[in-house]
Amino acid sequence: MSQKYLGFPLSEGLDSRVQDILEDLKNNTNRRQFALKLFQVVSDLSDEGLDYFFIQSLKRAGLGRIKMIAVENAIKIGKKAILTVGKGIIKAMTDEQLLIIGNVLEDALTIRPEDA
């Protein structure tokens, strides 16, 4: 069974930062020094994906301003909790675990020949 992938356009700056962290993780044995940088990139990717798939679709669907404010506030509250927990978890990961996260990101961002 083939896997399906969702994709969304990345800003040039975020794409560059993702590529930089992937190189850092591949080319260094002390990957823990890049844990917070990796965490920030994952967080930023989540923000762009959430905006692309959810926020923009609600706007296109004509969701009213008050409801949009409610959605955006709920996202901020949830994200604050996730960031607090996630930052602690990623800082405690081993070099191997951090590399695995990098590999997952790279796989998600790689265009496969059958997709081109």
CYANA upper distance limits for C-alpha pairs under 8 A (distance plus 0.5 A):
  5 TYR  CA    108 ALA  CA      8.04
  8 PHE  CA     49 GLY  CA      6.91
  8 PHE  CA     52 TYR  CA      7.22
  8 PHE  CA     53 PHE  CA      8.46
 10 LEU  CA     14 LEU  CA      6.83
 10 LEU  CA     15 ASP  CA      6.39
 10 LEU  CA     48 GLU  CA      7.88
 11 SER  CA     15 ASP  CA      6.65
 12 GLU  CA     16 SER  CA      6.64
 13 GLY  CA     17 ARG  CA      6.79
 14 LEU  CA     18 VAL  CA      6.59
 14 LEU  CA     41 VAL  CA      7.99
 14 LEU  CA     44 ASP  CA      8.08
 14 LEU  CA     45 LEU  CA      8.20
 15 ASP  CA     19 GLN  CA      6.72
 16 SER  CA     20 ASP  CA      6.65
 17 ARG  CA     21 ILE  CA      6.74
 17 ARG  CA     41 VAL  CA      7.55
 18 VAL  CA     22 LEU  CA      6.69
 18 VAL  CA     41 VAL  CA      6.76
 19 GLN  CA     23 GLU  CA      6.72
 20 ASP  CA     24 ASP  CA      6.70
 21 ILE  CA     25 LEU  CA      6.62
 21 ILE  CA     34 PHE  CA      7.93
 21 ILE  CA     37 LYS  CA      7.58
 21 ILE  CA     38 LEU  CA      6.83
 21 ILE  CA    102 GLY  CA      8.35
 22 LEU  CA     26 LYS  CA      6.71
 22 LEU  CA    102 GLY  CA      6.27
 22 LEU  CA    103 ASN  CA      8.35
 22 LEU  CA    106 GLU  CA      7.74
 23 GLU  CA     27 ASN  CA      6.44
 24 ASP  CA     28 ASN  CA      6.50
 24 ASP  CA     31 ARG  CA      8.06
 24 ASP  CA     34 PHE  CA      7.87
 25 LEU  CA     29 THR  CA      8.17
 25 LEU  CA     31 ARG  CA      6.13
 25 LEU  CA     34 PHE  CA      7.80
 25 LEU  CA     98 LEU  CA      7.98
 25 LEU  CA     99 LEU  CA      6.39
 25 LEU  CA    102 GLY  CA      7.36
 26 LYS  CA     99 LEU  CA      7.60
 29 THR  CA     95 ASP  CA      7.69
 30 ASN  CA     95 ASP  CA      6.94
 31 ARG  CA     35 ALA  CA      7.40
 31 ARG  CA     94 THR  CA      8.47
 31 ARG  CA     95 ASP  CA      5.47
 31 ARG  CA     98 LEU  CA      7.24
 31 ARG  CA     99 LEU  CA      7.91
 32 ARG  CA     91 LYS  CA      7.62
 32 ARG  CA     93 MET  CA      7.91
 32 ARG  CA     94 THR  CA      7.32
 32 ARG  CA     95 ASP  CA      6.19
 32 ARG  CA     98 LEU  CA      7.79
 34 PHE  CA     38 LEU  CA      6.58
 35 ALA  CA     39 PHE  CA      6.59
 35 ALA  CA     90 ILE  CA      6.68
 35 ALA  CA     91 LYS  CA      6.16
 35 ALA  CA     98 LEU  CA      7.52
 36 LEU  CA     40 GLN  CA      6.64
 36 LEU  CA     87 LYS  CA      7.71
 36 LEU  CA     90 ILE  CA      7.92
 36 LEU  CA     91 LYS  CA      7.23
 37 LYS  CA     41 VAL  CA      6.83
 38 LEU  CA     42 VAL  CA      6.71
 38 LEU  CA    102 GLY  CA      8.40
 39 PHE  CA     43 SER  CA      6.61
 39 PHE  CA     86 GLY  CA      8.32
 39 PHE  CA     87 LYS  CA      7.14
 39 PHE  CA     90 ILE  CA      7.28
 40 GLN  CA     44 ASP  CA      6.58
 41 VAL  CA     45 LEU  CA      6.56
 42 VAL  CA     46 SER  CA      6.64
 43 SER  CA     47 ASP  CA      6.77
 43 SER  CA     83 LEU  CA      8.35
 44 ASP  CA     48 GLU  CA      6.75
 45 LEU  CA     49 GLY  CA      6.56
 46 SER  CA     50 LEU  CA      6.42
 47 ASP  CA     51 ASP  CA      6.54
 48 GLU  CA     52 TYR  CA      6.53
 49 GLY  CA     53 PHE  CA      6.44
 49 GLY  CA     54 PHE  CA      8.46
 50 LEU  CA     54 PHE  CA      5.88
 50 LEU  CA     55 ILE  CA      7.12
 51 ASP  CA     55 ILE  CA      5.18
 51 ASP  CA     56 GLN  CA      6.40
 52 TYR  CA     56 GLN  CA      6.01
 52 TYR  CA     57 SER  CA      7.80
 53 PHE  CA     57 SER  CA      6.68
 54 PHE  CA     58 LEU  CA      6.67
 55 ILE  CA     59 LYS  CA      6.81
 56 GLN  CA     60 ARG  CA      6.61
 57 SER  CA     61 ALA  CA      6.54
 58 LEU  CA     62 GLY  CA      6.93
 58 LEU  CA     63 LEU  CA      6.09
 58 LEU  CA     68 MET  CA      8.26
 59 LYS  CA     63 LEU  CA      6.14
 59 LYS  CA     68 MET  CA      8.32
 63 LEU  CA     67 LYS  CA      7.02
 63 LEU  CA     68 MET  CA      6.95
 64 GLY  CA     68 MET  CA      6.67
 65 ARG  CA     69 ILE  CA      6.69
 66 ILE  CA     70 ALA  CA      6.82
 67 LYS  CA     71 VAL  CA      6.70
 68 MET  CA     72 GLU  CA      6.58
 69 ILE  CA     73 ASN  CA      6.55
 70 ALA  CA     74 ALA  CA      6.64
 71 VAL  CA     75 ILE  CA      6.71
 72 GLU  CA     76 LYS  CA      6.77
 73 ASN  CA     77 ILE  CA      6.80
 74 ALA  CA     78 GLY  CA      6.69
 75 ILE  CA     79 LYS  CA      6.36
 76 LYS  CA     80 LYS  CA      6.61
 77 ILE  CA     81 ALA  CA      7.16
 78 GLY  CA     82 ILE  CA      6.79
 79 LYS  CA     83 LEU  CA      6.40
 80 LYS  CA     84 THR  CA      6.72
 81 ALA  CA     85 VAL  CA      6.91
 82 ILE  CA     86 GLY  CA      6.17
 83 LEU  CA     87 LYS  CA      6.23
 84 THR  CA     88 GLY  CA      7.27
 85 VAL  CA     89 ILE  CA      6.88
 86 GLY  CA     90 ILE  CA      6.58
 87 LYS  CA     91 LYS  CA      6.62
 88 GLY  CA     92 ALA  CA      6.92
 89 ILE  CA     93 MET  CA      7.03
 90 ILE  CA     98 LEU  CA      8.18
 93 MET  CA     97 GLN  CA      6.36
 93 MET  CA     98 LEU  CA      6.92
 94 THR  CA     98 LEU  CA      6.81
 95 ASP  CA     99 LEU  CA      6.78
 96 GLU  CA    100 ILE  CA      6.80
 97 GLN  CA    101 ILE  CA      6.92
 98 LEU  CA    102 GLY  CA      6.81
 99 LEU  CA    103 ASN  CA      6.62
100 ILE  CA    104 VAL  CA      6.72
101 ILE  CA    105 LEU  CA      6.80
102 GLY  CA    106 GLU  CA      6.62
103 ASN  CA    107 ASP  CA      6.55
104 VAL  CA    108 ALA  CA      6.70
105 LEU  CA    109 LEU  CA      6.71
106 GLU  CA    110 THR  CA      6.49
111 ILE  CA    115 ASP  CA      6.76
111 ILE  CA    116 ALA  CA      7.10
112 ARG  CA    116 ALA  CA      6.97
